[in-house]
Amino acid sequence: MANIKSQIKRNRQTIVRNERNKAVRSELKTRAKQAVEAAEAGDAAKAEELLVIAQKRYDTAVTKHVMHKNTAARRKSRLTAQVRSLLA
């Protein structure tokens, strides 16, 4: 356990941020999974709609510094390619 006041505060902040970031990452996985499942079901309109929502969530995660912009770009690209191939 830290004895320094500033380090105690940093530990508290880390816990709060960790929980918040965990929630964001979990939502990203959920949104991507929903888009893929809609594409597998053959519902093109629903899959496209969910794909756009997932891409927006990735962009939001980047602006909140939850993930690096290149990581988000790579995941968006792979998700889009996967959905498109399932719909084709």
N, C-alpha and C positions, 0 to 999 in steps of 0.2 A: 504494500500500500504506500502511496506517495505521501510525503510529509510536507511538500511545498504546496502552498496555497494555489498557485497558478497551475501546477500540474494536476491537482485535484479537480480544478475547474475543467481543464482540458480533457481529463478522463470522463467527466460527466458529459461534455459536449460530444465526445467520440461515441459514447453509447447512444445518445439521441440521434446523431447523424447516421450511425450504423443501422439503427432500426428503420429510419426513414428511407435510406438507400436500399435496404433489403426489401421493403415494400414496393419500391419502384421497380427493382429488378424482377421481383415476382410477377408484377403486373405485366412487364414486358414479355415474359415467357407465356403468360396466359393469353395475351393478345395475339402473339405469333401462333400459338397452338390453335386458337379459334379460327384464324384465317386459313390455316392448313386444313383443319377439319371441314370447314365450309367448302373448300376447293375439292377435297376428297369426296364430299357428298354430291358434288356436281353443281352446286348453287353458285353460279358465276357472279351474279349481282351481289350476293351476300359476301362472297369471298373478296371481291374488289373493295367493298365498303370496309370490311374488317382489315384488309391490307392497308388501306389509307389510314385507318385509326392506329394501327400498329406502328406505321412509319412516323406518325405524329408523336406517338409516345416515345419512340427512339430519339427523335429530335429534342423533345422536352427533357429527356434524361441527359442529353449532352449539355443543354443549357444549364441544368442543375448540377453539372459536374459529377454525375453518377457514373458515367462512362466516357471514354475518349471518343472524339468525333470519328476517327477512322474505324474504331470498333463498331460504332453504330452504323456507319456507312456500309461496312462489310456485312453486318447482320441484315440490314435492310435489303441489300442486293441479293443475298442468298435467299431471304424469305420471298422476295418478289419472284426470283427465278423458280423457286419451288412451287409457288402458287400458280404461276403461269404454266409450268410443265404439267401440273395436275389438271388444269383446265383444258389444256390442249388435247 
